[in-house]
């Protein structure tokens, strides 16, 4: 059972690292070509995310800290 859990967590860790590598490339693609990536407007989505944290007040700050804790290596 322990091996299965390690396998699943390893898979999702690898998937998250691939997706985190795609984000800067998609931003660069949007800046250079002004075209969406896979039909997704990356800049608008990031702007909306940052605005959501900004207008959330204290709750937005708490959520931002929680989200950032997922990306900090321990």
N, CA, C, O and CB atoms as a CASP TS submission, in Angstrom:
PFRMAT TS
TARGET T0000
AUTHOR 0000-0000-0000
METHOD Language model
MODEL 1
PARENT N/A
ATOM      1  N   UNK     1       0.832  -1.193   0.000  1.00  0.00           N
ATOM      2  CA  UNK     1       0.000   0.000   0.000  1.00  0.00           C
ATOM      3  C   UNK     1       0.876   1.257   0.000  1.00  0.00           C
ATOM      4  O   UNK     1       0.547   2.267  -0.622  1.00  0.00           O
ATOM      5  CB  UNK     1      -0.946  -0.002   1.218  1.00  0.00           C
ATOM      6  N   UNK     2       1.983   1.163   0.706  1.00  0.00           N
ATOM      7  CA  UNK     2       2.890   2.307   0.779  1.00  0.00           C
ATOM      8  C   UNK     2       3.471   2.624  -0.600  1.00  0.00           C
ATOM      9  O   UNK     2       3.650   3.791  -0.946  1.00  0.00           O
ATOM     10  CB  UNK     2       4.023   2.032   1.785  1.00  0.00           C
ATOM     11  N   UNK     3       3.763   1.593  -1.380  1.00  0.00           N
ATOM     12  CA  UNK     3       4.299   1.793  -2.726  1.00  0.00           C
ATOM     13  C   UNK     3       3.291   2.471  -3.642  1.00  0.00           C
ATOM     14  O   UNK     3       3.660   3.297  -4.477  1.00  0.00           O
ATOM     15  CB  UNK     3       4.724   0.464  -3.324  1.00  0.00           C
ATOM     16  N   UNK     4       2.023   2.123  -3.485  1.00  0.00           N
ATOM     17  CA  UNK     4       0.972   2.728  -4.308  1.00  0.00           C
ATOM     18  C   UNK     4       0.855   4.213  -4.005  1.00  0.00           C
ATOM     19  O   UNK     4       0.728   5.027  -4.920  1.00  0.00           O
ATOM     20  CB  UNK     4      -0.381   2.028  -4.072  1.00  0.00           C
ATOM     21  N   UNK     5       0.897   4.569  -2.737  1.00  0.00           N
ATOM     22  CA  UNK     5       0.790   5.970  -2.338  1.00  0.00           C
ATOM     23  C   UNK     5       1.998   6.751  -2.851  1.00  0.00           C
ATOM     24  O   UNK     5       1.845   7.874  -3.333  1.00  0.00           O
ATOM     25  CB  UNK     5       0.677   6.095  -0.799  1.00  0.00           C
ATOM     26  N   UNK     6       3.190   6.174  -2.755  1.00  0.00           N
ATOM     27  CA  UNK     6       4.384   6.840  -3.275  1.00  0.00           C
ATOM     28  C   UNK     6       4.298   7.019  -4.780  1.00  0.00           C
ATOM     29  O   UNK     6       4.701   8.056  -5.306  1.00  0.00           O
ATOM     30  CB  UNK     6       5.639   6.047  -2.916  1.00  0.00           C
ATOM     31  N   UNK     7       3.777   6.017  -5.478  1.00  0.00           N
ATOM     32  CA  UNK     7       3.630   6.098  -6.929  1.00  0.00           C
ATOM     33  C   UNK     7       2.663   7.209  -7.318  1.00  0.00           C
ATOM     34  O   UNK     7       2.945   7.990  -8.226  1.00  0.00           O
ATOM     35  CB  UNK     7       3.149   4.759  -7.494  1.00  0.00           C
ATOM     36  N   UNK     8       1.530   7.281  -6.637  1.00  0.00           N
ATOM     37  CA  UNK     8       0.517   8.293  -6.955  1.00  0.00           C
ATOM     38  C   UNK     8       1.026   9.690  -6.640  1.00  0.00           C
ATOM     39  O   UNK     8       0.850  10.605  -7.444  1.00  0.00           O
ATOM     40  CB  UNK     8      -0.779   8.020  -6.181  1.00  0.00           C
ATOM     41  N   UNK     9       1.658   9.871  -5.478  1.00  0.00           N
ATOM     42  CA  UNK     9       2.178  11.199  -5.139  1.00  0.00           C
ATOM     43  C   UNK     9       3.318  11.599  -6.074  1.00  0.00           C
ATOM     44  O   UNK     9       3.455  12.774  -6.413  1.00  0.00           O
ATOM     45  CB  UNK     9       2.660  11.228  -3.679  1.00  0.00           C
ATOM     46  N   UNK    10       4.126  10.641  -6.488  1.00  0.00           N
ATOM     47  CA  UNK    10       5.186  10.933  -7.456  1.00  0.00           C
ATOM     48  C   UNK    10       4.622  11.360  -8.796  1.00  0.00           C
ATOM     49  O   UNK    10       5.150  12.264  -9.443  1.00  0.00           O
ATOM     50  CB  UNK    10       6.079   9.724  -7.641  1.00  0.00           C
ATOM     51  N   UNK    11       3.536  10.699  -9.214  1.00  0.00           N
ATOM     52  CA  UNK    11       2.898  11.059 -10.479  1.00  0.00           C
ATOM     53  C   UNK    11       2.366  12.481 -10.435  1.00  0.00           C
ATOM     54  O   UNK    11       2.601  13.265 -11.354  1.00  0.00           O
ATOM     55  CB  UNK    11       1.766  10.086 -10.803  1.00  0.00           C
ATOM     56  N   UNK    12       1.649  12.814  -9.366  1.00  0.00           N
ATOM     57  CA  UNK    12       1.072  14.155  -9.282  1.00  0.00           C
ATOM     58  C   UNK    12       2.134  15.228  -9.080  1.00  0.00           C
ATOM     59  O   UNK    12       1.959  16.360  -9.531  1.00  0.00           O
ATOM     60  CB  UNK    12       0.064  14.216  -8.153  1.00  0.00           C
ATOM     61  N   UNK    13       3.221  14.894  -8.416  1.00  0.00           N
ATOM     62  CA  UNK    13       4.325  15.844  -8.277  1.00  0.00           C
ATOM     63  C   UNK    13       4.955  16.129  -9.629  1.00  0.00           C
ATOM     64  O   UNK    13       5.247  17.280  -9.952  1.00  0.00           O
ATOM     65  CB  UNK    13       5.383  15.309  -7.302  1.00  0.00           C
ATOM     66  N   UNK    14       5.164  15.087 -10.421  1.00  0.00           N
ATOM     67  CA  UNK    14       5.709  15.262 -11.767  1.00  0.00           C
ATOM     68  C   UNK    14       4.770  16.041 -12.665  1.00  0.00           C
ATOM     69  O   UNK    14       5.209  16.893 -13.437  1.00  0.00           O
ATOM     70  CB  UNK    14       6.007  13.919 -12.389  1.00  0.00           C
ATOM     71  N   UNK    15       3.477  15.753 -12.569  1.00  0.00           N
ATOM     72  CA  UNK    15       2.486  16.470 -13.373  1.00  0.00           C
ATOM     73  C   UNK    15       2.450  17.948 -13.001  1.00  0.00           C
ATOM     74  O   UNK    15       2.353  18.806 -13.878  1.00  0.00           O
ATOM     75  CB  UNK    15       1.093  15.847 -13.191  1.00  0.00           C
ATOM     76  N   UNK    16       2.528  18.249 -11.714  1.00  0.00           N
ATOM     77  CA  UNK    16       2.525  19.643 -11.268  1.00  0.00           C
ATOM     78  C   UNK    16       3.775  20.375 -11.747  1.00  0.00           C
ATOM     79  O   UNK    16       3.702  21.547 -12.115  1.00  0.00           O
ATOM     80  CB  UNK    16       2.428  19.715  -9.739  1.00  0.00           C
ATOM     81  N   UNK    17       4.914  19.697 -11.746  1.00  0.00           N
ATOM     82  CA  UNK    17       6.138  20.356 -12.210  1.00  0.00           C
ATOM     83  C   UNK    17       6.090  20.623 -13.713  1.00  0.00           C
ATOM     84  O   UNK    17       6.613  21.637 -14.174  1.00  0.00           O
ATOM     85  CB  UNK    17       7.364  19.502 -11.870  1.00  0.00           C
ATOM     86  N   UNK    18       5.479  19.739 -14.471  1.00  0.00           N
ATOM     87  CA  UNK    18       5.320  19.979 -15.912  1.00  0.00           C
ATOM     88  C   UNK    18       4.388  21.159 -16.150  1.00  0.00           C
ATOM     89  O   UNK    18       4.671  22.016 -16.987  1.00  0.00           O
ATOM     90  CB  UNK    18       4.776  18.717 -16.624  1.00  0.00           C
ATOM     91  N   UNK    19       3.287  21.205 -15.424  1.00  0.00           N
ATOM     92  CA  UNK    19       2.347  22.314 -15.599  1.00  0.00           C
ATOM     93  C   UNK    19       2.949  23.645 -15.170  1.00  0.00           C
ATOM     94  O   UNK    19       2.670  24.676 -15.781  1.00  0.00           O
ATOM     95  CB  UNK    19       1.075  22.052 -14.812  1.00  0.00           C
ATOM     96  N   UNK    20       3.771  23.632 -14.126  1.00  0.00           N
ATOM     97  CA  UNK    20       4.428  24.863 -13.695  1.00  0.00           C
ATOM     98  C   UNK    20       5.476  25.315 -14.706  1.00  0.00           C
ATOM     99  O   UNK    20       5.811  26.499 -14.750  1.00  0.00           O
ATOM    100  CB  UNK    20       5.074  24.667 -12.325  1.00  0.00           C
ATOM    101  N   UNK    21       5.994  24.412 -15.510  1.00  0.00           N
ATOM    102  CA  UNK    21       6.929  24.789 -16.569  1.00  0.00           C
ATOM    103  C   UNK    21       6.196  25.325 -17.790  1.00  0.00           C
ATOM    104  O   UNK    21       6.759  26.106 -18.557  1.00  0.00           O
ATOM    105  CB  UNK    21       7.793  23.597 -16.963  1.00  0.00           C
ATOM    106  N   UNK    22       4.952  24.915 -17.976  1.00  0.00           N
ATOM    107  CA  UNK    22       4.172  25.357 -19.132  1.00  0.00           C
ATOM    108  C   UNK    22       3.699  26.799 -18.963  1.00  0.00           C
ATOM    109  O   UNK    22       3.549  27.517 -19.953  1.00  0.00           O
ATOM    110  CB  UNK    22       2.970  24.432 -19.345  1.00  0.00           C
ATOM    111  N   UNK    23       3.465  27.227 -17.742  1.00  0.00           N
ATOM    112  CA  UNK    23       2.936  28.575 -17.503  1.00  0.00           C
ATOM    113  C   UNK    23       3.871  29.667 -18.033  1.00  0.00           C
ATOM    114  O   UNK    23       3.396  30.531 -18.769  1.00  0.00           O
ATOM    115  CB  UNK    23       2.698  28.784 -16.008  1.00  0.00           C
ATOM    116  N   UNK    24       5.167  29.684 -17.709  1.00  0.00           N
ATOM    117  CA  UNK    24       6.029  30.736 -18.266  1.00  0.00           C
ATOM    118  C   UNK    24       6.140  30.681 -19.794  1.00  0.00           C
ATOM    119  O   UNK    24       6.221  31.716 -20.455  1.00  0.00           O
ATOM    120  CB  UNK    24       7.413  30.632 -17.661  1.00  0.00           C
ATOM    121  N   UNK    25       6.144  29.477 -20.340  1.00  0.00           N
ATOM    122  CA  UNK    25       6.220  29.345 -21.803  1.00  0.00           C
ATOM    123  C   UNK    25       4.960  29.899 -22.448  1.00  0.00           C
ATOM    124  O   UNK    25       5.036  30.563 -23.481  1.00  0.00           O
ATOM    125  CB  UNK    25       6.422  27.867 -22.213  1.00  0.00           C
ATOM    126  N   UNK    26       3.795  29.633 -21.849  1.00  0.00           N
ATOM    127  CA  UNK    26       2.551  30.148 -22.421  1.00  0.00           C
ATOM    128  C   UNK    26       2.461  31.667 -22.285  1.00  0.00           C
ATOM    129  O   UNK    26       1.899  32.325 -23.162  1.00  0.00           O
ATOM    130  CB  UNK    26       1.346  29.491 -21.746  1.00  0.00           C
ATOM    131  N   UNK    27       3.001  32.239 -21.207  1.00  0.00           N
ATOM    132  CA  UNK    27       3.030  33.693 -21.067  1.00  0.00           C
ATOM    133  C   UNK    27       3.935  34.300 -22.135  1.00  0.00           C
ATOM    134  O   UNK    27       3.583  35.297 -22.766  1.00  0.00           O
ATOM    135  CB  UNK    27       3.511  34.098 -19.653  1.00  0.00           C
ATOM    136  N   UNK    28       5.086  33.700 -22.329  1.00  0.00           N
ATOM    137  CA  UNK    28       6.009  34.186 -23.358  1.00  0.00           C
ATOM    138  C   UNK    28       5.378  34.072 -24.741  1.00  0.00           C
ATOM    139  O   UNK    28       5.511  34.986 -25.555  1.00  0.00           O
ATOM    140  CB  UNK    28       7.335  33.401 -23.312  1.00  0.00           C
ATOM    141  N   UNK    29       4.703  32.978 -25.015  1.00  0.00           N
ATOM    142  CA  UNK    29       4.025  32.803 -26.302  1.00  0.00           C
ATOM    143  C   UNK    29       2.978  33.891 -26.515  1.00  0.00           C
ATOM    144  O   UNK    29       2.875  34.451 -27.607  1.00  0.00           O
ATOM    145  CB  UNK    29       3.369  31.414 -26.381  1.00  0.00           C
ATOM    146  N   UNK    30       2.197  34.194 -25.471  1.00  0.00           N
ATOM    147  CA  UNK    30       1.165  35.218 -25.587  1.00  0.00           C
ATOM    148  C   UNK    30       1.783  36.588 -25.831  1.00  0.00           C
ATOM    149  O   UNK    30       1.262  37.372 -26.626  1.00  0.00           O
ATOM    150  CB  UNK    30       0.297  35.248 -24.329  1.00  0.00           C
ATOM    151  N   UNK    31       2.887  36.881 -25.154  1.00  0.00           N
ATOM    152  CA  UNK    31       3.531  38.186 -25.317  1.00  0.00           C
ATOM    153  C   UNK    31       4.112  38.322 -26.726  1.00  0.00           C
ATOM    154  O   UNK    31       4.000  39.382 -27.342  1.00  0.00           O
ATOM    155  CB  UNK    31       4.642  38.380 -24.258  1.00  0.00           C
ATOM    156  N   UNK    32       4.725  37.265 -27.231  1.00  0.00           N
ATOM    157  CA  UNK    32       5.369  37.344 -28.546  1.00  0.00           C
ATOM    158  C   UNK    32       4.380  37.312 -29.702  1.00  0.00           C
ATOM    159  O   UNK    32       4.585  37.993 -30.706  1.00  0.00           O
ATOM    160  CB  UNK    32       6.347  36.216 -28.700  1.00  0.00           C
ATOM    161  N   UNK    33       3.308  36.528 -29.576  1.00  0.00           N
ATOM    162  CA  UNK    33       2.395  36.354 -30.709  1.00  0.00           C
ATOM    163  C   UNK    33       1.034  36.994 -30.511  1.00  0.00           C
ATOM    164  O   UNK    33       0.273  37.116 -31.471  1.00  0.00           O
ATOM    165  CB  UNK    33       2.209  34.905 -30.982  1.00  0.00           C
ATOM    166  N   UNK    34       0.706  37.405 -29.304  1.00  0.00           N
ATOM    167  CA  UNK    34      -0.610  37.953 -28.951  1.00  0.00           C
ATOM    168  C   UNK    34      -1.723  36.967 -29.270  1.00  0.00           C
ATOM    169  O   UNK    34      -2.854  37.368 -29.545  1.00  0.00           O
ATOM    170  CB  UNK    34      -0.857  39.271 -29.690  1.00  0.00           C
ATOM    171  N   UNK    35      -1.406  35.682 -29.235  1.00  0.00           N
ATOM    172  CA  UNK    35      -2.400  34.642 -29.477  1.00  0.00           C
ATOM    173  C   UNK    35      -2.568  33.766 -28.253  1.00  0.00           C
ATOM    174  O   UNK    35      -1.652  33.609 -27.447  1.00  0.00           O
ATOM    175  CB  UNK    35      -2.009  33.793 -30.682  1.00  0.00           C
ATOM    176  N   UNK    36      -3.739  33.207 -28.134  1.00  0.00           N
ATOM    177  CA  UNK    36      -4.006  32.362 -26.980  1.00  0.00           C
ATOM    178  C   UNK    36      -3.313  31.008 -27.134  1.00  0.00           C
ATOM    179  O   UNK    36      -2.978  30.587 -28.242  1.00  0.00           O
ATOM    180  CB  UNK    36      -5.519  32.171 -26.792  1.00  0.00           C
ATOM    181  N   UNK    37      -3.112  30.357 -26.029  1.00  0.00           N
ATOM    182  CA  UNK    37      -2.484  29.043 -26.012  1.00  0.00           C
ATOM    183  C   UNK    37      -3.566  28.019 -25.685  1.00  0.00           C
ATOM    184  O   UNK    37      -4.162  28.067 -24.609  1.00  0.00           O
ATOM    185  CB  UNK    37      -1.301  28.980 -24.976  1.00  0.00           C
ATOM    186  N   UNK    38      -3.816  27.110 -26.590  1.00  0.00           N
ATOM    187  CA  UNK    38      -4.864  26.089 -26.446  1.00  0.00           C
ATOM    188  C   UNK    38      -6.224  26.722 -26.167  1.00  0.00           C
ATOM    189  O   UNK    38      -7.038  26.152 -25.441  1.00  0.00           O
ATOM    190  CB  UNK    38      -4.505  25.111 -25.320  1.00  0.00           C
ATOM    191  N   UNK    39      -6.471  27.897 -26.740  1.00  0.00           N
ATOM    192  CA  UNK    39      -7.742  28.574 -26.555  1.00  0.00           C
ATOM    193  C   UNK    39      -7.906  29.255 -25.204  1.00  0.00           C
ATOM    194  O   UNK    39      -9.012  29.663 -24.850  1.00  0.00           O
ATOM    195  CB  UNK    39      -8.837  27.608 -26.742  1.00  0.00           C
ATOM    196  N   UNK    40      -6.821  29.383 -24.444  1.00  0.00           N
ATOM    197  CA  UNK    40      -6.884  29.980 -23.108  1.00  0.00           C
ATOM    198  C   UNK    40      -6.108  31.286 -23.110  1.00  0.00           C
ATOM    199  O   UNK    40      -4.951  31.323 -23.529  1.00  0.00           O
ATOM    200  CB  UNK    40      -6.324  29.009 -22.031  1.00  0.00           C
ATOM    201  N   UNK    41      -6.734  32.349 -22.645  1.00  0.00           N
ATOM    202  CA  UNK    41      -6.060  33.635 -22.526  1.00  0.00           C
ATOM    203  C   UNK    41      -5.335  33.671 -21.178  1.00  0.00           C
ATOM    204  O   UNK    41      -5.935  33.976 -20.147  1.00  0.00           O
ATOM    205  CB  UNK    41      -7.076  34.826 -22.660  1.00  0.00           C
ATOM    206  N   UNK    42      -4.054  33.358 -21.202  1.00  0.00           N
ATOM    207  CA  UNK    42      -3.267  33.190 -19.979  1.00  0.00           C
ATOM    208  C   UNK    42      -3.158  34.486 -19.205  1.00  0.00           C
ATOM    209  O   UNK    42      -3.310  34.485 -17.984  1.00  0.00           O
ATOM    210  CB  UNK    42      -1.880  32.671 -20.308  1.00  0.00           C
ATOM    211  N   UNK    43      -2.900  35.583 -19.879  1.00  0.00           N
ATOM    212  CA  UNK    43      -2.721  36.869 -19.206  1.00  0.00           C
ATOM    213  C   UNK    43      -4.013  37.304 -18.513  1.00  0.00           C
ATOM    214  O   UNK    43      -3.974  37.789 -17.382  1.00  0.00           O
ATOM    215  CB  UNK    43      -2.268  37.945 -20.213  1.00  0.00           C
ATOM    216  N   UNK    44      -5.143  37.136 -19.171  1.00  0.00           N
ATOM    217  CA  UNK    44      -6.421  37.518 -18.558  1.00  0.00           C
ATOM    218  C   UNK    44      -6.714  36.659 -17.330  1.00  0.00           C
ATOM    219  O   UNK    44      -7.224  37.161 -16.328  1.00  0.00           O
ATOM    220  CB  UNK    44      -7.568  37.389 -19.578  1.00  0.00           C
ATOM    221  N   UNK    45      -6.398  35.378 -17.402  1.00  0.00           N
ATOM    222  CA  UNK    45      -6.630  34.506 -16.252  1.00  0.00           C
ATOM    223  C   UNK    45      -5.724  34.860 -15.081  1.00  0.00           C
ATOM    224  O   UNK    45      -6.176  34.864 -13.936  1.00  0.00           O
ATOM    225  CB  UNK    45      -6.418  33.054 -16.644  1.00  0.00           C
ATOM    226  N   UNK    46      -4.455  35.158 -15.346  1.00  0.00           N
ATOM    227  CA  UNK    46      -3.550  35.558 -14.277  1.00  0.00           C
ATOM    228  C   UNK    46      -3.957  36.898 -13.677  1.00  0.00           C
ATOM    229  O   UNK    46      -3.879  37.088 -12.463  1.00  0.00           O
ATOM    230  CB  UNK    46      -2.121  35.631 -14.796  1.00  0.00           C
ATOM    231  N   UNK    47      -4.391  37.824 -14.527  1.00  0.00           N
ATOM    232  CA  UNK    47      -4.860  39.121 -14.035  1.00  0.00           C
ATOM    233  C   UNK    47      -6.081  38.946 -13.144  1.00  0.00           C
ATOM    234  O   UNK    47      -6.183  39.584 -12.096  1.00  0.00           O
ATOM    235  CB  UNK    47      -5.189  40.058 -15.208  1.00  0.00           C
ATOM    236  N   UNK    48      -6.997  38.094 -13.549  1.00  0.00           N
ATOM    237  CA  UNK    48      -8.186  37.827 -12.749  1.00  0.00           C
ATOM    238  C   UNK    48      -7.823  37.187 -11.410  1.00  0.00           C
ATOM    239  O   UNK    48      -8.419  37.514 -10.384  1.00  0.00           O
ATOM    240  CB  UNK    48      -9.149  36.925 -13.518  1.00  0.00           C
ATOM    241  N   UNK    49      -6.855  36.283 -11.416  1.00  0.00           N
ATOM    242  CA  UNK    49      -6.420  35.640 -10.184  1.00  0.00           C
ATOM    243  C   UNK    49      -5.802  36.649  -9.216  1.00  0.00           C
ATOM    244  O   UNK    49      -6.113  36.641  -8.025  1.00  0.00           O
ATOM    245  CB  UNK    49      -5.418  34.531 -10.495  1.00  0.00           C
ATOM    246  N   UNK    50      -4.936  37.511  -9.723  1.00  0.00           N
ATOM    247  CA  UNK    50      -4.291  38.519  -8.877  1.00  0.00           C
ATOM    248  C   UNK    50      -5.321  39.518  -8.362  1.00  0.00           C
ATOM    249  O   UNK    50      -5.259  39.916  -7.199  1.00  0.00           O
ATOM    250  CB  UNK    50      -3.179  39.253  -9.656  1.00  0.00           C
ATOM    251  N   UNK    51      -6.261  39.927  -9.199  1.00  0.00           N
ATOM    252  CA  UNK    51      -7.319  40.841  -8.752  1.00  0.00           C
ATOM    253  C   UNK    51      -8.192  40.195  -7.677  1.00  0.00           C
ATOM    254  O   UNK    51      -8.628  40.865  -6.741  1.00  0.00           O
ATOM    255  CB  UNK    51      -8.190  41.275  -9.943  1.00  0.00           C
ATOM    256  N   UNK    52      -8.442  38.905  -7.813  1.00  0.00           N
ATOM    257  CA  UNK    52      -9.230  38.198  -6.800  1.00  0.00           C
ATOM    258  C   UNK    52      -8.539  38.188  -5.451  1.00  0.00           C
ATOM    259  O   UNK    52      -9.186  38.363  -4.419  1.00  0.00           O
ATOM    260  CB  UNK    52      -9.501  36.776  -7.244  1.00  0.00           C
ATOM    261  N   UNK    53      -7.219  37.982  -5.452  1.00  0.00           N
ATOM    262  CA  UNK    53      -6.482  38.032  -4.196  1.00  0.00           C
ATOM    263  C   UNK    53      -6.461  39.452  -3.642  1.00  0.00           C
ATOM    264  O   UNK    53      -6.535  39.648  -2.429  1.00  0.00           O
ATOM    265  CB  UNK    53      -5.051  37.516  -4.393  1.00  0.00           C
ATOM    266  N   UNK    54      -6.361  40.438  -4.524  1.00  0.00           N
ATOM    267  CA  UNK    54      -6.284  41.836  -4.085  1.00  0.00           C
ATOM    268  C   UNK    54      -7.575  42.343  -3.493  1.00  0.00           C
ATOM    269  O   UNK    54      -7.556  43.094  -2.518  1.00  0.00           O
ATOM    270  CB  UNK    54      -5.894  42.712  -5.229  1.00  0.00           C
ATOM    271  N   UNK    55      -8.694  41.949  -4.062  1.00  0.00           N
ATOM    272  CA  UNK    55      -9.980  42.443  -3.570  1.00  0.00           C
ATOM    273  C   UNK    55     -10.532  41.577  -2.446  1.00  0.00           C
ATOM    274  O   UNK    55     -11.567  41.898  -1.860  1.00  0.00           O
ATOM    275  CB  UNK    55     -10.984  42.508  -4.706  1.00  0.00           C
ATOM    276  N   UNK    56      -9.839  40.470  -2.141  1.00  0.00           N
ATOM    277  CA  UNK    56     -10.319  39.573  -1.090  1.00  0.00           C
ATOM    278  C   UNK    56     -10.003  40.045   0.308  1.00  0.00           C
ATOM    279  O   UNK    56     -10.507  39.481   1.280  1.00  0.00           O
ATOM    280  CB  UNK    56      -9.741  38.224  -1.282  1.00  0.00           C
ATOM    281  N   UNK    57      -9.172  41.080   0.432  1.00  0.00           N
ATOM    282  CA  UNK    57      -8.809  41.569   1.760  1.00  0.00           C
ATOM    283  C   UNK    57      -8.015  40.540   2.531  1.00  0.00           C
ATOM    284  O   UNK    57      -7.111  39.902   1.992  1.00  0.00           O
ATOM    285  CB  UNK    57     -10.048  41.952   2.540  1.00  0.00           C
ATOM    286  N   UNK    58      -8.358  40.384   3.800  1.00  0.00           N
ATOM    287  CA  UNK    58      -7.637  39.441   4.662  1.00  0.00           C
ATOM    288  C   UNK    58      -7.835  38.001   4.184  1.00  0.00           C
ATOM    289  O   UNK    58      -6.905  37.196   4.238  1.00  0.00           O
ATOM    290  CB  UNK    58      -8.106  39.583   6.124  1.00  0.00           C
ATOM    291  N   UNK    59      -9.024  37.681   3.726  1.00  0.00           N
ATOM    292  CA  UNK    59      -9.293  36.337   3.217  1.00  0.00           C
ATOM    293  C   UNK    59      -8.443  36.044   1.997  1.00  0.00           C
ATOM    294  O   UNK    59      -7.916  34.941   1.855  1.00  0.00           O
ATOM    295  CB  UNK    59     -10.774  36.174   2.876  1.00  0.00           C
ATOM    296  N   UNK    60      -8.306  37.014   1.123  1.00  0.00           N
ATOM    297  CA  UNK    60      -7.453  36.842  -0.048  1.00  0.00           C
ATOM    298  C   UNK    60      -6.007  36.618   0.331  1.00  0.00           C
ATOM    299  O   UNK    60      -5.307  35.831  -0.307  1.00  0.00           O
ATOM    300  CB  UNK    60      -7.559  38.042  -0.952  1.00  0.00           C
ATOM    301  N   UNK    61      -5.552  37.307   1.372  1.00  0.00           N
ATOM    302  CA  UNK    61      -4.184  37.128   1.852  1.00  0.00           C
ATOM    303  C   UNK    61      -3.977  35.729   2.414  1.00  0.00           C
ATOM    304  O   UNK    61      -2.955  35.094   2.154  1.00  0.00           O
ATOM    305  CB  UNK    61      -3.850  38.173   2.914  1.00  0.00           C
ATOM    306  N   UNK    62      -4.946  35.251   3.183  1.00  0.00           N
ATOM    307  CA  UNK    62      -4.848  33.907   3.757  1.00  0.00           C
ATOM    308  C   UNK    62      -4.827  32.857   2.647  1.00  0.00           C
ATOM    309  O   UNK    62      -4.026  31.923   2.692  1.00  0.00           O
ATOM    310  CB  UNK    62      -6.025  33.641   4.726  1.00  0.00           C
ATOM    311  N   UNK    63      -5.695  33.005   1.661  1.00  0.00           N
ATOM    312  CA  UNK    63      -5.735  32.057   0.545  1.00  0.00           C
ATOM    313  C   UNK    63      -4.434  32.119  -0.251  1.00  0.00           C
ATOM    314  O   UNK    63      -3.929  31.081  -0.678  1.00  0.00           O
ATOM    315  CB  UNK    63      -6.940  32.350  -0.376  1.00  0.00           C
ATOM    316  N   UNK    64      -3.890  33.301  -0.455  1.00  0.00           N
ATOM    317  CA  UNK    64      -2.618  33.439  -1.170  1.00  0.00           C
ATOM    318  C   UNK    64      -1.499  32.723  -0.429  1.00  0.00           C
ATOM    319  O   UNK    64      -0.679  32.048  -1.052  1.00  0.00           O
ATOM    320  CB  UNK    64      -2.261  34.921  -1.358  1.00  0.00           C
ATOM    321  N   UNK    65      -1.452  32.859   0.884  1.00  0.00           N
ATOM    322  CA  UNK    65      -0.429  32.170   1.680  1.00  0.00           C
ATOM    323  C   UNK    65      -0.613  30.661   1.581  1.00  0.00           C
ATOM    324  O   UNK    65       0.371  29.928   1.472  1.00  0.00           O
ATOM    325  CB  UNK    65      -0.488  32.620   3.159  1.00  0.00           C
ATOM    326  N   UNK    66      -1.845  30.188   1.617  1.00  0.00           N
ATOM    327  CA  UNK    66      -2.097  28.752   1.488  1.00  0.00           C
ATOM    328  C   UNK    66      -1.693  28.227   0.119  1.00  0.00           C
ATOM    329  O   UNK    66      -1.095  27.155   0.021  1.00  0.00           O
ATOM    330  CB  UNK    66      -3.565  28.453   1.741  1.00  0.00           C
ATOM    331  N   UNK    67      -2.007  28.955  -0.926  1.00  0.00           N
ATOM    332  CA  UNK    67      -1.639  28.539  -2.280  1.00  0.00           C
ATOM    333  C   UNK    67      -0.122  28.522  -2.434  1.00  0.00           C
ATOM    334  O   UNK    67       0.433  27.589  -3.013  1.00  0.00           O
ATOM    335  CB  UNK    67      -2.275  29.475  -3.329  1.00  0.00           C
ATOM    336  N   UNK    68       0.544  29.541  -1.922  1.00  0.00           N
ATOM    337  CA  UNK    68       1.998  29.603  -2.035  1.00  0.00           C
ATOM    338  C   UNK    68       2.678  28.500  -1.230  1.00  0.00           C
ATOM    339  O   UNK    68       3.775  28.065  -1.582  1.00  0.00           O
ATOM    340  CB  UNK    68       2.500  30.963  -1.574  1.00  0.00           C
ATOM    341  N   UNK    69       2.044  28.044  -0.159  1.00  0.00           N
ATOM    342  CA  UNK    69       2.643  26.967   0.643  1.00  0.00           C
ATOM    343  C   UNK    69       2.720  25.666  -0.152  1.00  0.00           C
ATOM    344  O   UNK    69       3.563  24.816   0.138  1.00  0.00           O
ATOM    345  CB  UNK    69       1.833  26.745   1.934  1.00  0.00           C
ATOM    346  N   UNK    70       1.861  25.501  -1.141  1.00  0.00           N
ATOM    347  CA  UNK    70       1.925  24.297  -1.974  1.00  0.00           C
ATOM    348  C   UNK    70       3.148  24.309  -2.881  1.00  0.00           C
ATOM    349  O   UNK    70       3.641  23.249  -3.266  1.00  0.00           O
ATOM    350  CB  UNK    70       0.656  24.166  -2.817  1.00  0.00           C
ATOM    351  N   UNK    71       3.643  25.490  -3.227  1.00  0.00           N
ATOM    352  CA  UNK    71       4.726  25.601  -4.193  1.00  0.00           C
ATOM    353  C   UNK    71       6.110  25.770  -3.556  1.00  0.00           C
ATOM    354  O   UNK    71       7.116  25.794  -4.266  1.00  0.00           O
ATOM    355  CB  UNK    71       4.457  26.755  -5.103  1.00  0.00           C
ATOM    356  N   UNK    72       6.167  25.885  -2.243  1.00  0.00           N
ATOM    357  CA  UNK    72       7.439  26.041  -1.550  1.00  0.00           C
ATOM    358  C   UNK    72       7.975  24.655  -1.213  1.00  0.00           C
ATOM    359  O   UNK    72       7.288  23.847  -0.589  1.00  0.00           O
ATOM    360  CB  UNK    72       7.281  26.912  -0.263  1.00  0.00           C
ATOM    361  N   UNK    73       9.198  24.394  -1.630  1.00  0.00           N
ATOM    362  CA  UNK    73       9.799  23.092  -1.323  1.00  0.00           C
ATOM    363  C   UNK    73      10.261  23.072   0.112  1.00  0.00           C
ATOM    364  O   UNK    73      10.820  24.045   0.618  1.00  0.00           O
ATOM    365  CB  UNK    73      10.976  22.783  -2.269  1.00  0.00           C
ATOM    366  N   UNK    74      10.023  21.964   0.754  1.00  0.00           N
ATOM    367  CA  UNK    74      10.354  21.831   2.175  1.00  0.00           C
ATOM    368  C   UNK    74      11.637  21.083   2.352  1.00  0.00           C
ATOM    369  O   UNK    74      12.078  20.873   3.481  1.00  0.00           O
ATOM    370  CB  UNK    74       9.241  21.133   2.932  1.00  0.00           C
TER
END
